[in-house]
Each structure stands twice: as C-alpha cells, then as structure tokens.
Amino acid sequence: MNQKNNCFVHRDFHVSNLMMFKKKIAIIDTQDAVVGNRAYDLASLIDDVRFKTSSEFKSIIYNHYLKINKKNINRNLFKTDYEILSILRNLKIIGIFTRLAYRDKKKKYLKLIPYAWELIKLRLNQNIIFKDIKDLLDTNFPKKIRMKK
C-alpha cells in the first residue's frame, strides 16, 4: 500500500449508511471505523455490491474525488491502493455473504456474490500488478463457481 494509514475510515461506507439530517449528509453505522488508508471508503462507495452502476458513473465519482483532493494525492499511487482495496474488500464480502448464507441461513446475500466477482475482475484487469492473483483466482474459482447464485 502506498498511502499512509492516517485517515478516518468508516469501513462500511456505502449509500445505505448515509442519510440526510438537517440538509446535510450524515454517516451512520460507524462501529467498525478505524484509522486507515484514505482509498478504502472510496472503493467501498464506488464498488458497492448492493448497487450496480456503470463504469462511467464509477469513473465520474472517482475523478471527482481526485479533483477535490488534488493537492493531497499522488494519482498513480492512490489508484493502485484503490484497486487493491476494492479487490480485498470484495473478496471479504464474498466470504462474509457466504458465511451469512450457510451459517445464519440468510440466503438473500448469495445473489450479490456474482456482482462482487464482476467488480474484482474489473479491478484485476486494470493493473498488471494483479496478474498473479488473477491467475490464482482463475485457477481456484472458475467462472461457473463465480456466477452461482
């Protein structure tokens, strides 16, 4: 990772944890917050498995974030951190949703797993540094497994 762990990170930052309060956006569900990498919550918001969005929309949000933080960010280093964190977060989500389905009988989460795999693939294909992990995932999690609901 390239960015310092020196930023408030919600760790569950997505649209469902945002609400309007007195004409401002408020953040709820902060019990898992830590000090960490500033790219984590952006990856959580943009690559949220609960809401399918176009690559164009994802780019608009990402580029807006860079624009309003241009003095504080090395774009290349930030992009790599963002991609790494998106991949890791979505792998974690696949594990959590699988556990919820099998241990807790909450099967509704299984339908979100194929999109998590799509998001992982999107990020893996954007950077040559992911070649080894892409090969590892392709070998151990073939397409037919990734697309099961």
N, C-alpha and C positions, 0 to 999 in steps of 0.2 A: 504494500500500500504506500502511496506517495503522500497523501495528506496527513497532517498531524491529527491525533485524536484530541481535539481541543474545542469541540463544538457540542452543544446540546443536541442529542439525537433521541428522538421520540421512540424509534424502533418499531412502531406500528402506525406509521404516518400514511394515512390514506383518506379518501373523501369521507368515509363513514365516521371518521374520528375528528371531523371538522364541523363546526356549527356556527350559525350566526348568533351573536349576542351583542346587543346594543349597537347594531350596524357595523360590527367588526367580526372578523373570523376568530373563533375561539377553538382551542385544541383540547380534546378530552382524551381520557384513557391513557394517562401518562405514567402508569406504574412501572413500565419497563424501560423508562428513559435512562440514558447513560451519557457520559461524555465520550464522544467518538468521532468518526470520520464524517465530515460535512456532506459527503455524497450519498450517505446511506438513506436518509429520508427522501431525497430527491428520487433515488431509484425506487423506493417504496411507493411513492406517489405516482410516478410515471409508469412503472411496470406493475401496477396493481392487478392481480389476477381476477378480482371481482368485476372489473370494468374493462371490456375490450375497447381499445382505442387504436386509431390508425397510427402508422409510423410517422406520418406527417404531423399529427397532433402531438405525439411524443416529442418530436424534434422542436416544435414550437415552444413547448413548456421548457425543455432542456435549454434551448438557446436564450429564452427569456431569463432563466436563472443565471446563465453566464453573463448576459448583458448587464443585469443589475448588480452583479458581483465581480465585474471585470478587473477591478484593481486588486482583488484578493485571490485570484485563481490563475494558476498555470493551466491553460486549457488542455494540453496533452496529458499531463499527469492526472488532472481531475477526471478526464474521460476514462482513463484506464481504471481508476478507483471506482468510478460509477459503474462501469461494466462488470468489474469483479464483484462488487457488492450486489448488483442486480442478480447475477448468476447465483451467488451464495444464498441470497435471500430466497430466491425461487426454489432452489434445492431444499432449503429448510422448510419452506411452505409445503412442498410435496411430502416431505416426511411427516410434518405436523398433521396435514389433512388426511394422510393415510392412517396415522395413529388414531385420529378422531373417528374415522370411519370404522376401523376394526375394533378398537378398544372400547370406544364410547358409543358405538352404533350411530354415529352422526354421518350418515352416508351422503348427505347433500353436498359435502365438500369434495367428493370424488369427481364431480362434474367440472370442477375448476382446475384439476390437475393437467389435463391436456393443454390448456392455455399457459400454465406455468412452464411446461416443456417448450411451447412456442416462444415464450419470452426468453428462455435460456438459449434456445437456438439462435434467436435474433442477436443476442449479445455475443454468443460464441463466434458467430460469423463476421463480426465487426473488427476483430483484432487477432492477428497472427499469434499472439502470445497464448491464445487458448487452444492451439492445435492439439496438444497432448491431452488436455481434459476433454476436448471434443471427441477425440478418438476413444478415450476411456469410457465416456458416456455412450457413444455409439456402439461399442463392443458389449457393454454390460446392460444397456437399456435400449434394446432395439425399438424401432418405430412402432411396432404392434403393441408393445408394452406402454409406450408413451401416450398413445392415443386411446387407451382403455378409459371408459367412464364408469 
